[in-house]
Amino acid sequence: MAVATAAALLAVLGGTLWLAARRFVGPRVQRLHGGGEPGLMHGKTVLITGANSGLGRATAAELLRLGARVIMGCRDRARAEEAAGQLRRELDQAGEAGLGPDAAGAGELVVKDLDLASLRSVRAFCQELLQEEPRLDVLINNAGIFQCPYMKTEDGFEMQFGVNHLGHFLLTSLLLGLLKSSAPSRIVVVSSKLYKYGDINFEDLNSEQSYNKSFCYSRSKLANILFTRELARRLEGTNVTVNVLHPGIVRTNLGRHIHIPLLIKPLFNLVSWAFFKSPVEGAQTSIYLASSPDVEGVSGKYYGDCKEEELLPKALDDSVARKLWDISEVMVGILK
């Protein structure tokens, strides 16, 4: 009886995961147009948050290959240095195999400490970067936390809203001057299709009245989109563009807080390898928006699989976007 019940549960879960993958992953996207030409990003400096793993690492690897100077803004210095060493070795191996430029012909890689759960860390990071970097051509707001248990940032914000929205809000705000002086420049914001299940509740942005980890993640991703729309409006005429994207469902460690029963893990792993995108596939839209001449001058748009997509009305509400911006400025201390 127990075996039959388990088998039935596995079948139902398998079907559910397959349908979810079909709905949210969409068609596979291989390396964009076979990969951009080496040297496309030569002379450009790119900052990527959360670049030591998953989408961020895959994005960094491709932009390095294209010749960019990549700054990895990461919370865990040891893991970031390890990832940077691996990226350099991969470049050397690719060069030796004749598959691309070696480390000497590719871009430069820089590791810096950045904890988006600490406004103090964000400010210190920006102060150091502004002192050391003469230009910033692309900012990619990639780092994120997914459906974690209720916890707070150093500054007392609900963790998902604090890291996914507020940390990046302050980071972008403090670097806008450098981005403007480096124009034409770009800002790329990584959101999620799960924004559809979120709402902006101005009465409880910190989730102190109630907390649902799935809803709060969706809220933070909706905030990313509203932030992008309002920022695009404010940047009109500056030659700095900002666009937002969803990567689809990707096999990364973002879901480390999700508990999957031991009995179901083998099936989940099989489904994820069969239907979920690899980090390289998931990173293609970030790479496209950061480097492609096709989107030069395009701003305030939402992309998936390297194509513009439509948004739900709640993600197009400019009055909510402006109110969220104003409140966010107060929350991060830009306005008192």
C-alpha positions as CSV (number, residue, x, y, z in Angstrom):
1,M,0.0,0.0,0.0
2,A,2.8,2.4,1.0
3,V,4.7,1.5,-2.2
4,A,1.6,2.2,-4.4
5,T,1.0,5.5,-2.6
6,A,4.6,6.5,-3.2
7,A,4.4,5.5,-6.8
8,A,1.2,7.6,-7.3
9,L,2.8,10.6,-5.6
10,L,5.9,10.3,-7.8
11,A,3.7,10.1,-10.9
12,V,1.7,13.2,-9.9
13,L,4.8,15.1,-9.1
14,G,6.5,14.1,-12.3
15,G,3.5,15.3,-14.3
16,T,3.4,18.5,-12.3
17,L,7.1,19.2,-12.8
18,W,6.8,18.5,-16.5
19,L,3.9,20.9,-17.0
20,A,5.7,23.6,-14.9
21,A,8.8,23.1,-16.9
22,R,6.9,23.4,-20.2
23,R,5.1,26.5,-18.9
24,F,8.0,28.5,-17.4
25,V,11.2,27.3,-19.1
26,G,10.0,27.7,-22.7
27,P,12.3,26.9,-25.7
28,R,15.9,26.2,-25.0
29,V,18.2,29.1,-25.9
30,Q,21.7,28.0,-26.9
31,R,24.6,30.4,-26.9
32,L,23.3,33.5,-28.5
33,H,23.9,33.6,-32.3
34,G,26.7,31.1,-31.7
35,G,28.3,33.6,-29.3
36,G,29.4,37.2,-29.9
37,E,32.7,38.0,-31.5
38,P,35.7,38.1,-29.1
39,G,36.6,41.7,-28.5
40,L,32.9,42.9,-28.7
41,M,33.2,44.1,-25.1
42,H,36.9,45.2,-25.2
43,G,37.5,48.3,-23.1
44,K,34.2,47.9,-21.3
45,T,33.9,47.4,-17.5
46,V,31.0,45.2,-16.3
47,L,29.8,44.8,-12.7
48,I,27.9,41.6,-11.9
49,T,26.4,40.9,-8.5
50,G,26.4,37.3,-7.4
51,A,28.9,36.3,-10.1
52,N,30.5,33.3,-8.3
53,S,27.9,30.8,-9.2
54,G,24.9,30.0,-11.4
55,L,23.7,32.6,-13.8
56,G,26.1,35.2,-12.6
57,R,29.1,32.9,-13.2
58,A,27.9,31.9,-16.6
59,T,27.3,35.6,-17.5
60,A,30.8,36.5,-16.3
61,A,32.4,33.7,-18.3
62,E,30.8,34.8,-21.6
63,L,31.5,38.6,-21.1
64,L,35.1,37.8,-20.2
65,R,35.3,35.8,-23.5
66,L,34.0,38.9,-25.3
67,G,36.8,41.0,-23.8
68,A,35.1,42.8,-20.9
69,R,36.7,43.8,-17.6
70,V,34.4,42.0,-15.2
71,I,34.0,42.9,-11.6
72,M,32.5,40.2,-9.5
73,G,30.6,41.6,-6.5
74,C,30.1,38.7,-4.1
75,R,29.2,38.1,-0.5
76,D,31.6,35.1,0.0
77,R,35.1,36.2,-0.9
78,A,36.6,32.7,-0.7
79,R,34.0,31.2,-3.1
80,A,34.3,34.2,-5.4
81,E,38.1,33.8,-5.6
82,E,37.7,30.1,-6.3
83,A,35.2,30.8,-9.1
84,A,37.5,33.5,-10.5
85,G,40.4,31.0,-10.6
86,Q,38.2,28.4,-12.4
87,L,37.1,31.0,-14.9
88,R,40.7,31.9,-15.7
89,R,41.7,28.3,-16.1
90,E,38.7,27.7,-18.4
91,L,39.8,30.6,-20.6
92,D,43.4,29.2,-20.8
93,Q,42.0,25.8,-21.7
94,A,39.7,27.3,-24.4
95,G,42.6,29.3,-25.8
96,E,44.9,26.2,-25.9
97,A,42.2,24.2,-27.7
98,G,41.6,27.0,-30.3
99,L,38.0,27.5,-29.1
100,G,38.4,31.2,-28.1
101,P,40.8,33.7,-26.6
102,D,43.1,32.6,-23.8
103,A,43.3,34.5,-20.5
104,A,45.7,37.0,-22.0
105,G,43.4,37.8,-24.9
106,A,40.2,37.9,-22.9
107,G,39.0,40.4,-20.4
108,E,40.2,41.1,-16.9
109,L,38.6,39.6,-13.8
110,V,38.3,41.5,-10.5
111,V,36.8,40.2,-7.2
112,K,35.2,42.6,-4.7
113,D,33.3,42.1,-1.4
114,L,29.6,42.9,-1.7
115,D,26.9,41.8,0.7
116,L,23.5,43.0,-0.5
117,A,21.9,42.1,2.8
118,S,24.0,44.9,4.4
119,L,23.5,48.6,3.3
120,R,26.8,49.3,5.1
121,S,28.5,46.8,2.8
122,V,26.8,48.2,-0.3
123,R,27.9,51.7,0.6
124,A,31.5,50.6,1.3
125,F,31.6,48.7,-2.0
126,C,30.4,51.7,-4.0
127,Q,32.8,54.1,-2.3
128,E,35.7,51.8,-3.2
129,L,34.5,51.2,-6.7
130,L,34.0,54.9,-7.3
131,Q,37.5,55.6,-6.1
132,E,39.2,52.9,-8.2
133,E,37.1,52.7,-11.4
134,P,37.2,55.5,-14.0
135,R,34.2,54.0,-15.8
136,L,31.3,51.5,-15.6
137,D,29.7,50.5,-18.8
138,V,27.3,47.7,-17.6
139,L,25.7,47.0,-14.3
140,I,24.1,43.6,-14.0
141,N,21.8,43.2,-10.9
142,N,21.9,39.4,-10.8
143,A,22.3,38.2,-7.2
144,G,19.2,37.0,-5.4
145,I,17.8,34.8,-2.6
146,F,14.9,32.5,-3.2
147,Q,12.1,31.4,-0.9
148,C,14.2,31.4,2.3
149,P,12.7,31.0,5.8
150,Y,11.8,34.3,7.5
151,M,14.9,36.2,8.3
152,K,16.0,39.7,8.3
153,T,18.9,41.6,6.7
154,E,21.5,43.5,8.8
155,D,19.2,46.6,8.6
156,G,16.1,44.8,9.6
157,F,14.4,44.2,6.2
158,E,12.8,40.9,5.2
159,M,15.6,39.1,3.5
160,Q,14.2,38.5,0.0
161,F,12.8,42.1,-0.3
162,G,16.0,43.4,1.3
163,V,18.5,41.6,-1.0
164,N,16.6,41.2,-4.2
165,H,15.2,44.8,-4.3
166,L,16.5,47.2,-1.7
167,G,20.2,46.1,-1.9
168,H,20.2,46.5,-5.6
169,F,18.2,49.7,-5.4
170,L,20.9,51.3,-3.2
171,L,23.7,49.9,-5.3
172,T,22.3,51.2,-8.6
173,S,21.5,54.6,-7.1
174,L,25.0,55.1,-5.8
175,L,26.5,54.1,-9.1
176,L,24.3,56.1,-11.4
177,G,26.7,59.0,-11.6
178,L,29.5,56.8,-12.9
179,L,27.2,55.1,-15.3
180,K,26.0,58.5,-16.7
181,S,29.6,59.7,-17.1
182,S,30.4,56.4,-18.9
183,A,27.5,56.6,-21.3
184,P,26.4,55.0,-23.4
185,S,26.0,52.5,-20.6
186,R,23.5,49.8,-19.6
187,I,21.8,48.4,-16.5
188,V,20.5,44.9,-16.6
189,V,18.0,43.6,-13.9
190,V,17.4,39.9,-13.4
191,S,13.8,39.3,-12.3
192,S,11.6,36.2,-12.7
193,K,8.4,35.0,-14.3
194,L,7.2,34.4,-10.8
195,Y,6.6,38.1,-10.4
196,K,3.1,37.2,-11.6
197,Y,2.2,35.8,-8.2
198,G,3.4,38.9,-6.2
199,D,1.8,42.1,-5.1
200,I,3.2,45.3,-3.6
201,N,1.6,45.7,-0.2
202,F,2.7,49.1,1.0
203,E,1.2,48.4,4.4
204,D,3.5,45.4,5.0
205,L,6.6,45.6,2.7
206,N,8.7,44.1,5.5
207,S,6.3,41.1,5.9
208,E,6.0,41.6,9.7
209,Q,2.2,41.0,9.7
210,S,2.4,37.7,7.7
211,Y,5.1,35.9,5.8
212,N,4.8,33.5,2.9
213,K,8.2,32.7,1.4
214,S,6.9,32.1,-2.2
215,F,4.8,35.2,-2.2
216,C,7.6,37.3,-0.8
217,Y,10.0,36.1,-3.5
218,S,7.4,37.0,-6.2
219,R,6.9,40.4,-4.5
220,S,10.6,41.1,-4.7
221,K,10.7,40.1,-8.4
222,L,7.7,42.4,-9.2
223,A,9.6,45.1,-7.4
224,N,12.5,44.5,-9.7
225,I,10.3,45.2,-12.7
226,L,8.6,48.3,-11.3
227,F,12.1,49.6,-10.3
228,T,13.2,49.1,-13.9
229,R,10.3,51.0,-15.3
230,E,10.7,54.0,-13.0
231,L,14.4,54.1,-13.5
232,A,14.0,54.0,-17.3
233,R,11.7,57.0,-17.0
234,R,14.2,58.9,-14.8
235,L,17.1,58.1,-17.2
236,E,15.4,59.4,-20.3
237,G,17.9,61.5,-22.3
238,T,21.0,60.3,-20.4
239,N,22.1,57.6,-22.8
240,V,21.9,55.1,-19.9
241,T,19.5,52.3,-20.5
242,V,17.9,49.8,-18.2
243,N,16.0,46.6,-19.0
244,V,14.7,43.7,-17.0
245,L,14.6,40.0,-17.8
246,H,13.5,36.6,-16.7
247,P,15.9,33.7,-17.2
248,G,13.3,30.9,-17.1
249,I,13.8,27.9,-14.7
250,V,17.5,27.2,-14.4
251,R,19.5,24.6,-12.6
252,T,21.3,26.7,-10.0
253,N,21.8,26.7,-6.2
254,L,19.2,29.5,-5.9
255,G,16.7,26.9,-4.6
256,R,18.9,25.8,-1.7
257,H,16.2,26.7,0.8
258,I,13.6,24.5,-0.9
259,H,13.2,21.2,0.9
260,I,12.6,18.2,-1.4
261,P,11.6,14.9,0.2
262,L,14.4,12.2,-0.2
263,L,12.0,9.8,-2.0
264,I,11.3,12.4,-4.6
265,K,14.8,13.8,-5.2
266,P,15.8,11.3,-7.9
267,L,12.7,12.2,-10.0
268,F,13.2,15.9,-9.4
269,N,16.8,15.7,-10.5
270,L,15.8,13.8,-13.6
271,V,13.2,16.3,-14.5
272,S,15.5,19.3,-13.9
273,W,18.2,17.8,-16.1
274,A,15.6,17.1,-18.8
275,F,13.7,20.3,-18.8
276,F,15.4,23.1,-16.8
277,K,17.9,25.3,-18.5
278,S,21.6,25.1,-17.7
279,P,23.2,28.2,-16.3
280,V,24.8,28.9,-19.7
281,E,21.4,28.8,-21.3
282,G,19.7,30.8,-18.6
283,A,22.4,33.5,-18.8
284,Q,21.9,34.2,-22.5
285,T,19.3,37.0,-22.1
286,S,21.6,38.8,-19.5
287,I,24.5,38.5,-21.9
288,Y,22.3,39.7,-24.8
289,L,21.1,42.8,-22.9
290,A,24.6,43.6,-21.7
291,S,26.4,43.3,-25.0
292,S,24.2,43.1,-28.1
293,P,24.1,46.0,-30.6
294,D,20.5,45.0,-31.2
295,V,19.3,46.6,-28.0
296,E,21.4,49.8,-28.2
297,G,19.2,52.6,-26.9
298,V,16.4,50.3,-25.9
299,S,15.1,51.0,-22.3
300,G,12.4,50.0,-19.9
301,K,11.6,46.7,-21.5
302,Y,11.0,43.1,-20.2
303,Y,12.9,40.3,-22.0
304,G,12.9,36.5,-22.0
305,D,14.9,34.2,-24.3
306,C,16.5,37.3,-25.9
307,K,13.1,38.6,-27.0
308,E,10.8,41.3,-25.6
309,E,7.8,40.0,-23.8
310,E,4.6,41.4,-22.5
311,L,3.9,42.2,-18.8
312,L,0.8,41.8,-16.7
313,P,-1.0,45.2,-15.9
314,K,0.3,45.2,-12.3
315,A,3.9,45.3,-13.6
316,L,3.0,48.3,-15.8
317,D,1.4,50.5,-13.0
318,D,3.6,53.6,-13.1
319,S,1.9,55.1,-10.0
320,V,2.9,52.0,-7.9
321,A,6.4,52.1,-9.5
322,R,6.8,55.8,-8.4
323,K,5.5,55.2,-4.9
324,L,7.7,52.1,-4.5
325,W,10.7,54.2,-5.6
326,D,9.9,57.0,-3.1
327,I,9.5,54.5,-0.2
328,S,12.7,52.6,-1.2
329,E,14.7,55.8,-1.1
330,V,13.6,56.3,2.5
331,M,14.1,52.7,3.5
332,V,17.8,52.6,2.3
333,G,18.5,56.1,3.7
334,I,18.9,58.1,0.5
335,L,16.1,60.3,1.8
336,K,15.5,60.9,5.5
